[in-house]
Amino acid sequence: MKKVLLSLISILCLVNICIAQTKSIIPDLSKIVSNDGWKLTNRSASVLIENGSPVIYLDSRQGDGFARLENHEFNNGTIEVDLKGKDVQGSSFLGIAFRGVNDSTYDAIYFRPFNFLSKDSVRQNHSVQYISQPVYTWNKLRENFPGKYENKIANPPNPNLFFHARIVIQNHQISVYVNNSTMPSLIVQELSGRTGGWLGLWVGNYSDGTFANFKITKED
């Protein structure tokens, strides 16, 4: 009986340790509009109602832009978000920035919805992308490492509707999952070598985007 009790206590202790080592945060996206806990760079934000629920919209401007979450360092863990772009060639780039140092130095995972359902297989292979600014831009990675830092999405979602992205970052390996897929659409090793840093919502050159259900689960 003592052995059974000791085993149960050990299991409970392990469970408590695991819980203590992970912490989920669900930031209030509506506060982006008032810069309350957020910092906007090269974008304006507004709250819209989609299917009866509030979502955040970042407008389109020249150059990259983002809504940066203040006072939250991110190292290892999982980032989840619902995103909606549009099926307009060259005008829909959106995703998540992380490992941020300043407004020009950060890593990002982003999507090109206009490539999701393209009949051109080459364009399909450019659906999800990893970059590490300012050194490893998308065009530099595509030129020097074709097919390594971008990929297609199996069972691609409708490019004009919301889709769910889950980005798992563990010991500098990044795995990207779309919707309910158990198979990653992209697996890459980080190039920056940085740890920690800020994170936030990202949109690319002349792109807007809509975001919802942003969740961060940190692992120590």
C-alpha positions, 0 to 999 in steps of 0.5 A, spaced: 500 500 500 505 504 501 508 503 495 502 505 491 501 511 495 508 513 493 507 512 486 501 516 486 505 522 490 510 521 485 506 522 479 502 528 482 509 531 483 511 530 476 504 533 473 505 539 478 512 540 475 509 540 468 504 544 469 509 549 473 513 549 467 508 551 462 504 557 462 498 559 457 497 567 455 491 569 451 492 577 450 486 581 449 487 583 441 482 589 442 487 593 446 491 593 440 487 599 438 489 603 444 496 601 444 494 598 451 500 593 452 501 593 445 505 597 440 503 598 433 509 599 427 507 601 421 500 599 421 493 602 424 488 597 427 481 596 428 476 591 431 471 588 427 465 583 428 466 576 425 461 571 426 458 575 432 465 575 435 470 581 435 477 580 431 483 585 430 484 588 423 491 591 421 490 595 415 495 595 408 501 600 407 507 600 404 513 596 408 512 590 413 508 592 419 506 589 426 502 589 432 508 587 438 506 584 444 509 588 450 512 586 456 512 578 454 519 575 452 518 568 448 523 563 448 520 556 447 513 554 447 507 554 442 504 560 439 497 559 436 492 564 432 487 564 427 488 568 421 485 571 415 488 574 408 485 574 401 486 571 395 490 577 391 496 575 388 502 579 391 497 582 396 496 578 402 502 576 407 501 575 414 503 571 420 507 571 427 513 575 428 518 573 434 525 573 437 524 580 436 530 585 438 527 592 435 523 594 429 527 591 424 530 585 427 526 579 428 524 572 426 517 570 423 513 565 420 508 567 415 503 565 410 501 567 402 494 565 402 494 567 394 498 561 393 494 556 397 489 553 392 494 556 386 494 551 380 501 552 379 505 547 383 511 552 384 506 557 387 503 552 392 510 551 395 511 558 397 505 558 401 508 558 408 515 561 409 520 562 415 524 569 415 530 572 419 530 579 418 534 583 416 539 578 414 535 572 412 530 575 407 525 571 403 528 572 397 535 571 399 533 564 402 529 562 396 535 564 392 540 560 396 536 555 399 530 553 395 525 549 398 528 549 405 525 555 408 518 555 405 513 549 403 506 548 401 500 546 405 497 539 405 489 540 405 490 548 404 484 552 407 480 557 403 485 563 402 479 568 403 477 565 410 480 564 417 485 558 418 488 556 424 496 556 425 500 553 431 507 554 431 511 550 435 518 552 437 523 548 441 530 548 442 531 553 435 526 548 431 520 551 428 514 546 426 508 549 423 501 546 423 495 548 419 488 547 422 487 540 425 493 537 421 497 533 425 503 533 420 507 540 420 507 544 413 514 546 415 519 544 419 526 549 420 531 550 424 532 558 426 537 562 423 538 567 428 541 564 434 537 568 438 533 566 444 527 570 448 525 577 444 518 580 443 513 577 439 506 579 435 502 579 429 505 581 422 503 583 416 507 584 409 508 589 404 502 592 402 498 587 406 492 587 411 490 582 415 485 579 420 487 576 427 483 572 432 484 567 438 491 569 439 494 564 444 501 563 447 504 557 451 511 558 454 515 552 456 521 554 461 
